[in-house]
């Protein structure tokens, strides 16, 4: 069993790498957004509570998010281990996650920080676009479709850009990250399970660096 957290600011590549790790190592990628939507759709007790809160336009409190995560990692497909993608976002969530894992006889094997350069990160995010049909991600500079205007995966010809992938919006998101989430770097460093990799390297190089970390902890 291997339980991991990927840490890094928006656009650092956490989602891309989580997908790679999950496929290679048989782990389950857990995104809080996906888990919330699944709980609401399944109409579980905690899902109904979350829906009532979201319907009011309010943020789902940490206690509800943590309960959804606790229930989710009890499922059979999480037995081999999980990758937390986008969680925890702050110190109270990190402490709550520690307690949840401890109560289940589990622990975090590694917290992998994707280190990035902010100015390069902004340029990276500004160039992102996705296939409107299948959602495959691309970039103006780093990952263009092999055939111009045609998706590599589904051969779709319609593409879209997120309206918040602008320099101004990304800068605001970075400010939130450094204020709320970056203290986790020190928290996990003191616990001895923080590992750092160069998040500005190519997708393949970052993946290889993460594989090396996983080989060490195993």
Residue pairs with C-beta under 8 A, 6 or more apart in sequence:
1 79
1 80
1 81
1 106
2 25
2 27
2 80
2 81
2 109
2 214
2 217
2 218
3 81
3 82
3 84
3 101
3 106
3 107
3 108
3 109
4 21
4 27
4 81
4 82
4 83
4 84
4 108
4 109
4 110
4 111
4 112
4 214
5 83
5 84
5 87
5 88
5 108
5 110
5 111
5 112
5 188
6 14
6 17
6 18
6 83
6 84
6 85
6 112
6 114
7 14
7 111
7 112
7 113
7 114
7 181
7 184
7 185
7 188
8 14
8 113
8 114
8 115
8 116
8 199
9 116
9 118
9 121
9 173
9 174
9 177
9 178
9 181
10 125
10 170
10 173
10 174
10 177
11 116
11 121
11 122
11 124
11 125
11 128
11 170
12 114
12 116
12 121
12 199
13 114
13 199
13 203
13 206
14 85
14 86
14 114
15 31
15 85
15 86
16 137
16 203
17 114
17 203
17 206
17 207
17 210
18 29
18 31
18 83
18 85
19 29
20 203
20 207
20 210
21 27
21 29
21 83
21 207
21 210
21 214
22 28
22 29
22 83
24 211
25 80
25 81
25 214
26 80
26 81
27 80
27 81
27 82
27 83
28 77
28 78
28 80
28 81
28 82
28 83
29 82
29 83
29 85
30 69
30 72
30 73
30 78
30 82
30 83
30 84
30 85
30 87
31 85
31 86
31 87
32 65
32 68
32 69
32 86
32 87
33 86
35 68
35 69
35 72
36 47
36 50
36 54
36 60
36 65
36 68
38 47
38 72
39 46
39 47
39 50
39 68
39 71
40 47
40 48
40 50
40 51
40 54
41 47
44 71
46 64
46 67
46 68
46 71
47 68
49 64
50 60
50 64
50 68
53 59
53 60
53 61
53 64
54 60
62 90
62 92
62 93
62 96
63 96
65 87
65 93
66 93
66 96
66 97
66 100
69 84
69 87
69 97
69 100
70 100
70 104
72 78
73 82
73 100
73 104
73 106
74 104
81 109
84 97
87 93
87 97
88 94
88 96
88 97
88 184
89 180
89 181
90 180
90 181
90 183
90 184
91 183
91 184
91 187
94 184
94 187
94 188
97 108
98 108
101 107
101 108
108 188
108 191
108 193
109 193
109 217
110 193
110 194
110 195
110 213
110 214
110 217
111 184
111 188
111 193
111 194
111 195
112 195
112 196
112 197
112 210
112 213
113 185
113 194
113 195
113 196
113 197
114 197
114 199
114 206
115 196
115 197
115 198
115 199
115 200
116 199
116 200
117 200
118 174
120 200
121 170
121 174
121 200
122 167
122 170
122 171
122 174
123 141
124 139
124 142
125 165
125 170
126 165
126 166
126 167
126 170
127 139
127 140
127 141
127 142
128 137
128 138
128 139
128 161
128 162
128 165
129 137
129 138
129 139
129 140
129 159
129 160
129 161
130 136
130 137
130 138
130 159
130 160
130 161
130 162
131 138
131 151
131 153
131 154
131 156
131 158
131 159
132 156
132 158
132 159
132 160
133 151
133 154
133 156
133 158
134 151
134 153
134 154
134 156
136 151
136 152
136 153
136 154
137 143
138 144
138 145
138 159
142 202
143 203
145 151
145 152
146 152
149 157
149 159
150 156
150 157
151 157
151 159
164 170
164 173
185 194
188 194
195 213
197 206
197 209
197 210
197 213
198 205
198 206
198 209
199 206
201 209
